[in-house]
């Protein structure tokens, strides 16, 4: 419980046996403990990811096959709503986020200044470490297009580190159960909907950790993965999807 709010942290993962345990341990070791439950959603991993985090005391939901990060998050969101959590915090399952920055995400929500808070690597105090060059370009282009489509200026729209009030998911105009949201589409879809439905949104500076010269920092495929992130705003803007 944090400032009277029941908080759940959700991290989707797929074959992150080496890293996912560190995510759980870092949340458990936060300087200011604010998370009531850690939920790891295993998207059909074939390694020992689920066993690692279960031994650490995290709650685990295991999908029976690989579907996609969107489907994993959907399962996590459904769990959070069913358990009556007030706020959902989303982190990466590959240990790239800083759990000690979770209170920064929660601050605007606690103060009732925002319903949805996006962590931004591109605000003045943010950090993106050793981000690969092509990702620097892509992660700057997406917010520009996203801002044009939503009518609200944002500096960040692809970073998965965010927090929002769980009641947002009860809005009938937010339809997460659509099959086209199974992969990377769900997160930008939810952010787009939060803005265009009139919810207060804000950004806070955050850190993203990109280990230097390390392969495997992401499982996103450069072309199909980025199209998955781009297409929600165009489909929603044109009315082809809702």
N, C-alpha and C positions, 0 to 999 in steps of 0.2 A: 504494500500500500504506500502510495506517495501522494502527499497532500490530499488525502481522502480519495484518491483514485486507484483503482485496481489495475495493475499494469502487467501485460504479457509481452515477452520478447519472442519473436518468431524468426527462425532462420531456415530457409529451404536448403537442401543439400543433395548432391548427387556424386557419389564416389569421392567423398572428402574425408576419408578415414584419418589422414595425417593432420588435417587442419580443423575439422569440426569440433574436436575435443578442446582445442585451444579457444575456440569461440565461446564454448560453454564455460570454461574455466575463467576466462577474462570477464564474462558477465557476472559470474559468481564472486569474483574478486574486485568488483567495482569499488572505487573510493567512497561513493555514496550509493549504497544499495537501494534501488528503487523498483526492481523487477520482482513480481510475485511468482512468476512461473516462466521457465524457459521451455519453449516448444521447438523441437527440430522436426521438420517434415522431410522425410527421406523419399526422394523421387525415384524409387526403384533401384537403389544402389546395389551393386554386386560385390562391394567390399564390406568392411566391417564398420561402416559409419554409424549405423544404428546402435550396435553393441557398445561402441566407444562412448557415445553420449548417454546411453541408458545407464551405464555403470557410474557416470558422473552425477546422476540424479535428475537429468533432464527428461521431460516428457517427449515421447517419440510417436509420431504418426508415420507409418510406412505404407507408401503406395505400392501396389502389387506389380507395377511395371513402370517403365520410364514414360512419363507423359509430358512433362515440361515444368519449368519453374512457376508458370502461372497456375497450373493445376495444383502444384504443391502449396503455393500461397493460399489458393482458394480453400483447400482443406484446412489450413491453419486458421484462416479467418472464420470459417464455419465453427471450428472448435472454440475460438475466442468468444464468438457471439453466444454460443450455447452455454459457455461457462460464465456469461455475464461480466466479461472484462470491460472496463471503461475505456482503456487506451491500448492500442496495438502498436508495438515498436517492431520494425522490420530491419533485419541486418543480413549481410551476406554470410553465406555458409563457408566461405573460403578465407575467413580471418582477415579481411581487408578493412573492416570498420573498427572504430575505437569505442568500445562500450562505455568508457568514462564520459563520453559526450552525449549519452542518452539523456541525462538531466537537461542538457541544452535543448534537445528536441522537445522535451516535456514542458519546459518553462512557458512558452506562449500558450500552450493548451491549459496549463494550470491557471494562468492569469486570464483565461478566457479571451485571449487575443487571436486565437486561431483554432480551427477545427482540424486542420491538416498542416503538418510541418515537414518541410523537405530539407534534408541535409544537403548543403552545397559546398563543393570543393572550390568554387570560383568566387565566393565572397572574400573580402579582404583577409580575414583571419583563417580562411580555409587552406587546405593542403592536399596536393595530389601526388606528392613524392616523385617516384620514377615512372610516371605514366608514359606509356609508349606514344610516339609521335602521332601515329594514325588515330589513336584514341583521343588525343588532345583535340584534333580537328573534329572528329565525330561528336565528341561530347560538348563542343562549343556550337556546332551547327544545329544540333537537335534543340537546345533551348531557344535558339533564334526562331526556328520554325514553329516550335511549340507555343512561343509567345504570340506569334502572328495568328495562329489558329485559335487560341483561347482568348486573345485580347488582353492578357495580363502578362506583364514583363516578368520573366523568371531568369535566373542565372544558371539553374540546374534542373534537369528533367529526366536524367538517365540514372542517377545515383539511387541505389536501392535502400539507402539508409534514411528512414523516415518514420514518422509517428502520426497517428490520427485517432480520433475518437471512434470507438467501435460502432456507435449508433449510425455512423455514416453508411455502414453496410446494409442497414435496414431500409434505406431509401429505395423505393420501387423503381426509380429511374437509373439505379446502378445495378446492372445485370451481369454479375460476374460469372454466372453459370453458362455463358455462351462458349461453345467449343473453340471458336477462333481466338479465345483469350488464354489457351492452354500453355503457351510458351512465354515469350518475353512481352507479349502484348498487354497482359493484365495490369502491370504496374503503371505504365503511361496512361492506360485507359482510366484507371482509378483517379490519378492526379488530374487528368483532363476533366473528368466528371465532377470532381470536387470543386474545381474552379468554375466551370460553366453552369453548375447548379447553384452557384452563389454562396458556397461555404467560404468562410474566411481561411485563407491559406497564407503561410509565411515561410521564409527560409532562415536557416541558421548555418553558420560556418561549421564545417566538419573536416575531418581528416580521412583520406583514403590511402591505404597502404599498398604500394606497388613495389614489390621486392625488385632490386636492380638485376637485370639480366637473368631473370628466372622464368623458365617456361612453365606454363600451367596456371598462370594467375587468373585465367578465365576459361570457361568452356564454351563461350559464345563463338559461333562461327562468323567470320568477318562480314559476309554478304547476307546470308539468310538471317542471321541474328540481328543485324542492324535493320533489315527490312521489317522484322517483327516489332522492333521498337518504334520505327517510323510510321508504320501504316495505321495505328489506331487514331492518330490525330487527323489524318487525311480522311479516313472512313467516317469518323464522327463529324468532322467539319462539313463533309459533303452530304451527310445524312444517309449514307449507304449502310451504316451500322448504328446501333443505339446501345 
